[in-house]
Amino acid sequence: MLHINDLTYRIGDRTLFERATAAIPTGHKVGFVGRNGAGKSTLLRIIQGELGYEAGSLSLPSRTRVGAVAQEAPGGSDSLLETVLAADTERVELLAEAETTTDPHRIAEVQTRLADIDAHSAPARAAAILAGLGFNEDEQGRPCSEFSGGWRMRVALAASLFAEPDLLLLDEPTNYLDLEGTMWLESYLKTYPYTVLLVSHDRDLLNKVVDHILHLENTKLHLYRGGYDRFEATRRARLELQMSMKKRQEAERRHIESFVERFRYKASKAKQAQSRVKALARMKPIAAVLEQRVLPFKFPVPSRLSPPIITMEDAVCGYEPGKPILSGLDLRIDQDDVIALLGANGNGKSTFAKLLSDRLKPSSGKVRRSPTLKIGYFAQHQLDELNLAWTPYRYYEELMPDKSEAQRRAQAGAVGFPGQKANTVIEKLSGGEKARLLLALAVFHKPHLLILDEPTNHLDVDSREALVQAINEFEGAVILISHDRHLIETSADRLWLVENGTVKTFDGDMDEYRDRLLAARRGKATRGKRKSTDDTKADQRQASAKRRAGLEPLKLEAKKWESAIARLTEQKDRIDAALADGRIYAVTPDKATKLNQKRAQIIGLVEAAELRWMSAQEAYDKANRL
């Protein structure tokens, strides 16, 4: 068991941990969460012995092997498989000793230990891990130096998993993975036999893998049982109880102070007053609830365009003549579509995004866009393209040359850079702040289509929830490429699969896709739905056009009731706000009665509208699956 007792650690004048205490149970999988910059990565480095601490203690059972993903990506001429095998240092040393030792007793000991650690099956286990993280058999035999930094970080992750330490420390392991790699890692960690401490902002991963949540907040550590959803509910209940107890204590304190003030100089009450003074001194103050609110993402409302906003007919695209990356693209995008692209890295998702955004021209076929279509584009590589010497305000000077300084600063403040924060050079912004700035720049011109390529890598859980809300409220189309399954499931209404050199609609849900993926990576044949290839492309386009025409009325019906629900809910919220003022019952009781009656009517109308919406949405979903 990992014991953290009264740990205190500071960086300069900033305190990250102050008398922080927690106990991580042996064999459990613990998700480590907290706001960006709170100190999660720092604690992992302290556990590894890379950093000292000011006070307190940290202890582990003797001979505990602690493992983490290497900070630097592996390189050199060693193959991927050799690099991963080298991570099990005991096996490497025993195999070397087995080649040189001549002592019969030591030979027996070495061979026995090699059998105990299952050394001879190690190459197969290492290959299985590499395959799960996206490397085929040919790639596993190639040198690390041939791969990019992101792919080599996957090799570093594979090495740490293969070594199977007693305490496995993982710091945002999905940042270098695609959705497929993330799903495989989820499956692998579920059966990992030892203790795991996992820093992650991936809500789905935290719900499906861990059995405890360690929360870092206000320099303290709190351990909760269960996954992330349970943690969130438990923490919310604890905060509400703490707030209630503090209010009661403050009321009691005011009552006692009033009594003391009134009677401390009266002889008949002096003894009681002194008793209450002592009670006040013994009353331990309950800490105020200090919650850090996440600034919402606000995507501006674009103008309405006639559908569709983009169509593709037998489009083909690539980077070299005669070498297409994607072909046979027959697709349509409407302004209210939120589409998630599935498919392993290297299959062409980013290429497809470039084709949509007109950064890449089709080599044949047709791509038609609305003449006034505006497209916003966010991609992780753009973080590296920000001018590190500029400030957020400098970007708004470029975007708003004809506006006043006050107007530019108001715009910067609205997206998370108020006051002097807008004058901070980009180099000193956190990854989350840079991502927030990039998103704000991407939507500045009110795009009709927003392409988001891995937007969550530097966002914490609460910021990811804010992004989900912004996408769901956005009145334009969204193309989403993400390894965050929760983001996809809570915002996307359509799934497209980028695979085998083309893009097709995926008719299942994310659970079906996960099962299909894991079966494929285990080398098993899948039995998912497959579209017929016998029809000619012209017949397919004709059938697709008829299908869309039939879907349009169903989609409009669902939208109509969705709008009605939103309108009625707004009315109910206004009534609730009025009734929340207790004076209305004393000053205008008749008005309060009428408002309560109106509220009851609205609730009935909302329920009826929800039934109509559910029926319309079900009809649309059913027709969309045909």
Secondary structure, DSSP 8 states (H G I E B T S, - for coil): -EEEEEEEEEETTEEEEEEEEEEE-TT-EEEEE--TTSSHHHHHHHHTTSS--SEEEEE--TT--EEE--SS---SSSBHHHHHHTT-HHHHHHHHHHHH---HHHHHHHHHHHHHTTGGGHHHHHHHHHHHTT--HHHHTSBGGGS-HHHHHHHHHHHHHHH--SEEEEESGGGG--HHHHHHHHHHHHT--SEEEEE---HHHHHHT-SEEEEEETTEEEEEES-HHHHHHHHHHHHHHHHHHHHHHHHHHHHHHHHHHHHTT-HHHHHHHHHHHHHHHH------------------------S-SEEEEEEEEEEETTEEEEEEEEEEE-TT-EEEEE--TTSSHHHHHHHHTTSS--SEEEEEE-TT--EEEEEGGGGGGS-TT--HHHHHHHH-TTS-HHHHHHHHHHTT--GGGGGS-GGGS-HHHHHHHHHHHHTTT--SEEEEESTTTT--HHHHHHHHHHHHH-SSEEEEE-S-HHHHHHH-SEEEEEETTEEEE--S-HHHHHHHHHHHHTT---------S-S-HHHHHHHHHHHHHHHHHHHHHHHHHHHHHHHHHHHHHHHHHHHTSTHHHHH-HHHHHHHHHHHHHHHHHHHHHHHHHHHHHHHHHHHHH-
